[in-house]
Amino acid sequence: MSLEPRSFMKKMISRTNFSDEDRSLLNANTEWGTSIASEMADHFYTYLGRDEEMSAILNETEGRIHRLRETFVDWFNEMFTGMDAWGDAYAERRWKIGLIHVRIGIGPQHVVPAMAVVVEKLGQKALADGKGEAVRTALAKIAMIDLTFIEQAYIEVSSNAVLQETGWTEKLFRRLITTGANTM
């Protein structure tokens, strides 16, 4: 069970219908995105900081929150630029971001609602700034693709850890998951 970032990216682009028009809209609004990136980081980290568990993770080491905010701003800007037209480099970076979330313990139960806050605030800002519904929609699509990379990182890391520790085959593991889900 190993994710190949580029093929995963292609699949998510297809599933979200992230179109050439969406890409063009984001590229055309890169400067605007840069101008609001810090504000969106504020929304994201204010939301996460209200949670005691997340606050502890965010402030575990000196300077972590500052580094995370810088990374957020970079990530946010990359949604507009696509880095390499949302190709291999973009997919690899999103995969690495997902793995970092797993490594430092920022779980889906934290990331998903925090991303929802960002998508909501971003949509409000886009409409208030006259960017229109199409820009808001394009941003929501790419944010969901990025979120999917984080979610998939948890699945891949957990699955690989179980397979490595137990020596089970992937087929057996999937059967056990299906069987377990059927009992709940």
N, C-alpha and C positions, 0 to 999 in steps of 0.2 A: 504494500500500500504506500505508494509514493507519488506525490503530486508533481506534475510537470507544469510549472507556472504558465508557460505560453499557451499550452493547449487548454488549461483551465481558464485562462483569460479569454480565449476565443469562445469557449463554451458560455461563459458568463456574458460576454458581449451579445451573443446570439440570444440567450435567455432573457436578457433585459431589453433587447432591441435597441442597444446603444448604437445609434446610426452615424453615418458620415455627417449629417446635419447637426447632431448633438456635438460631435467633435469640433465642427466648425464654429458653432456657437460658443463652446468653451474657449477655444483658442482666441476668438474675437473678444472675449471678456477677460483675458488673462490679467490685464492691468487692474481691472475692477476687483478681481479675485485677490490679487496681491494687496490691494488697499484694505480689504476686509478680513484678511487671514488672521490677524492678531485678535480682532473682535470675536471671530468664531472660536479661536483658541480659548478666549476668556469664557465664552458660553460653555464650552466642552469641559474645561477644568473646574469651573465654578460648580457645574453640575456634579462632576465626579468628587470634588472636594467635600461636598455635603454628606457623602457616605463615609461613615467611620472606617470601614474596611479599606475602601479605595484611598482615602486620605492617608492612611498608614502606608500603603504601597507607594503612593505618589511622593511621600516625604521620607521614605525609608533611608535614603542616603542624601547627604548634602548636595544640593545642586540638581537633584534628579528632576524636580518639577520644572526647573528652568530648561534643562536639556529636552525634556518631553515637549514643552511648549515650542521650542525651536523646531523640533522634529515635526510637530503638528503643522506649523506654518509651512514648512517645506512640503509636507504631504498635501496640504490644502492647495498650495500653488501648483503642484504636479497634477492635480485633478484637471486644471485648466490647460496646462501645456501638453499633457500626455507624455512628457519626456521624449519619447521616440514614437509618437503617434499611437500611443497605447499599445506598444508592441512588447518585445522581449524584455527590455530594460524596465519598463513600467511593471510588467507582470512579476519579474524577479524582485523588484523593490517591494511590491505589495506582499509577496510571499514572505520576504524577510521581516517586514513589519508585523505580519501575523505571528511569525515565530518569536519575535521579541515580546509580543503581548503574552504569549504562552510562558516564555522564560521568566518574565517578571511578575506573573500572576494576575494580570488584568484579564479577568474572565469574560465570557460572553454575557453573563448577567450584568456586567458593568458596561461593556462596550456597546452593546445593542441599544440600550436606552440613551446612552450618551450620544451615540450617532444619531438617534432619532431627534434629540435636542438640536444638534447641529443642522440636520436636514430641515427641521422646522424653522430655526432662526435664519438659516441661509435662504430658504424660500421666502420668508417674510422680507428679508433684506433685498432680495432680487426684485420682488414686486414693488417694494417701497422706492427702490432706486430706478424703477422703470425698465428693468431688464426683461420683464415679460415672463409669461408662463412657460415658454419653450426653454428658456435658460434654466428656470427652476427645475423643470422636468429633467433636463440633461444632467444637471448637478445631482439630482436625486438618483438617477440611474448609475452614474459613476461612483457615487458614495456607496450604493448598495453592492456594486461589484467589489469595491475595496473592502467593505464589511464582510463579504462572503469569503475573501481570502483569510481574514482573521478567524472567522468561524471554522473554515476548513483546516487551518493550522491546528486548532484544538483536536479535531477529529484525527488528523494524520499523526500528530505526536502521540496521542493516547493510543491509537490503534497500533502504531509501530512499537510502542513501549510494551504493550501486552503481547504482541507477537514475539518480540525479542525475549522477553522474560519467560514466556511459557513454551516457546518452540512450536506453537500452533501454526497451522497453515491459515492463509487468508480466508480460504473457503470455509474452514471450520469456524473461524472467528465470526464471519458474517452470519453463518447459520446460528451460532449461539446468540448473537444480537437479535436476530429475527425471532428466535424462539423466546428469548427473554422479553422482547417487546410484546409478543402475543400473550404473555402471562400477566401483563400489567393492566 
